[in-house]
């Protein structure tokens, strides 16, 4: 039984976290701005959730279909909380991909996040906060 519980926990997608030296309201505003390409952004207190964002190339080609990359789409869940004079932000991305051709191109397949979408979002948030702090 314990083995099943441990195995279930190990498949959770990675969660990236970063602490920003800015108050919570400023971080939330910058996060909404960083998510400008997401279709629907819901803010519930210090939590932000998005719907599936626009499709983009995954940069990985398949077999004989050179020039046709996998397509991916991402949705985010962001949680913010005050932490030692700043704000701790946890970002989690749910990723789905679709093959460029054939039968597998008809359905989206959920794949584990490697953390790059979360890191990209946190980097975008950091850049926006730096722009907001400059006079």
C-alpha positions as CSV (number, residue, x, y, z in Angstrom):
1,X,0.0,0.0,0.0
2,X,2.8,2.4,0.9
3,X,4.5,1.7,-2.4
4,X,1.4,2.7,-4.3
5,X,1.2,6.0,-2.4
6,X,4.9,6.8,-3.1
7,X,4.5,5.9,-6.8
8,X,1.5,8.2,-7.1
9,X,3.4,11.1,-5.6
10,X,6.4,10.7,-7.8
11,X,4.4,11.4,-11.0
12,X,3.4,14.9,-10.0
13,X,4.5,17.6,-12.4
14,X,7.4,19.8,-11.3
15,X,6.6,22.9,-9.5
16,X,8.9,25.9,-9.8
17,X,9.1,28.5,-7.1
18,X,10.8,31.9,-6.7
19,X,10.7,34.7,-4.2
20,X,10.4,38.2,-5.5
21,X,11.2,41.4,-3.5
22,X,7.9,43.0,-4.3
23,X,4.5,43.2,-2.4
24,X,1.8,40.7,-3.3
25,X,-0.5,43.1,-5.2
26,X,2.4,44.2,-7.5
27,X,3.4,40.5,-8.1
28,X,-0.2,39.6,-9.0
29,X,-0.5,42.5,-11.4
30,X,2.8,41.5,-13.1
31,X,1.7,37.9,-13.2
32,X,-1.5,38.8,-15.0
33,X,0.6,40.8,-17.4
34,X,3.0,37.9,-18.0
35,X,0.0,35.7,-18.9
36,X,-1.2,38.1,-21.6
37,X,-1.2,35.4,-24.3
38,X,-3.4,33.0,-22.3
39,X,-7.1,33.1,-23.3
40,X,-8.8,33.1,-19.9
41,X,-7.1,34.2,-16.7
42,X,-9.0,33.7,-13.4
43,X,-7.8,35.4,-10.3
44,X,-9.0,34.1,-7.0
45,X,-7.2,36.0,-4.2
46,X,-3.6,35.0,-4.4
47,X,-4.2,32.2,-6.9
48,X,-4.2,32.5,-10.7
49,X,-5.4,29.8,-13.1
50,X,-5.5,30.0,-16.9
51,X,-7.3,28.0,-19.6
52,X,-5.3,26.4,-22.4
53,X,-3.0,28.9,-24.1
54,X,-2.4,29.1,-27.8
55,X,-0.8,26.2,-29.6
56,X,2.9,26.5,-30.4
57,X,5.7,24.4,-31.9
58,X,7.4,22.1,-29.5
59,X,10.6,22.2,-31.5
60,X,10.7,18.4,-31.8
61,X,10.2,16.8,-35.3
62,X,8.8,13.4,-35.8
63,X,10.1,10.7,-38.2
64,X,9.8,11.5,-41.9
65,X,7.7,14.7,-41.2
66,X,10.7,17.0,-41.1
67,X,9.6,20.6,-40.8
68,X,6.4,19.6,-39.0
69,X,7.0,19.8,-35.2
70,X,4.8,18.6,-32.4
71,X,2.3,21.2,-31.2
72,X,2.0,21.9,-27.5
73,X,-0.4,23.9,-25.4
74,X,0.0,24.9,-21.8
75,X,-2.2,26.1,-18.9
76,X,-0.9,27.5,-15.7
77,X,-1.7,27.6,-12.0
78,X,0.1,30.2,-10.0
79,X,0.0,30.5,-6.2
80,X,1.4,33.6,-4.4
81,X,2.0,34.2,-0.7
82,X,3.8,36.8,1.3
83,X,7.3,35.6,2.4
84,X,9.8,37.6,4.5
85,X,9.2,41.1,3.0
86,X,8.6,39.7,-0.5
87,X,6.3,37.3,-2.3
88,X,6.8,33.6,-2.9
89,X,5.4,32.5,-6.3
90,X,4.8,28.9,-7.1
91,X,4.1,28.1,-10.8
92,X,2.8,24.8,-12.2
93,X,2.2,24.1,-15.9
94,X,0.0,21.4,-17.3
95,X,1.3,20.5,-20.8
96,X,-0.4,18.7,-23.7
97,X,1.1,17.8,-27.0
98,X,-0.1,16.7,-30.4
99,X,1.8,14.9,-33.1
100,X,2.3,16.7,-36.5
101,X,0.5,14.1,-38.5
102,X,-1.1,10.7,-38.6
103,X,-3.7,9.3,-36.2
104,X,-2.0,10.8,-33.1
105,X,-2.5,14.3,-34.5
106,X,-6.2,14.1,-33.7
107,X,-5.9,14.0,-29.9
108,X,-4.0,16.0,-27.3
109,X,-1.8,13.9,-25.1
110,X,-0.9,15.0,-21.6
111,X,2.9,15.0,-21.0
112,X,4.9,15.7,-17.9
113,X,6.3,19.2,-17.7
114,X,10.1,19.5,-17.7
115,X,9.9,22.8,-15.9
116,X,10.8,25.1,-18.8
117,X,7.3,26.6,-19.1
118,X,7.3,27.4,-15.4
119,X,10.8,28.8,-15.5
120,X,9.9,30.9,-18.6
121,X,6.8,32.3,-16.8
122,X,8.8,33.1,-13.7
123,X,11.5,34.8,-15.8
124,X,8.8,36.9,-17.6
125,X,7.4,37.8,-14.2
126,X,10.8,38.9,-13.0
127,X,11.3,41.0,-16.1
128,X,7.9,42.7,-15.7
129,X,8.6,43.4,-12.0
130,X,12.0,45.0,-12.9
131,X,10.2,47.2,-15.4
132,X,7.6,48.2,-12.8
133,X,10.3,49.2,-10.3
134,X,12.2,51.5,-12.7
135,X,11.1,55.1,-12.6
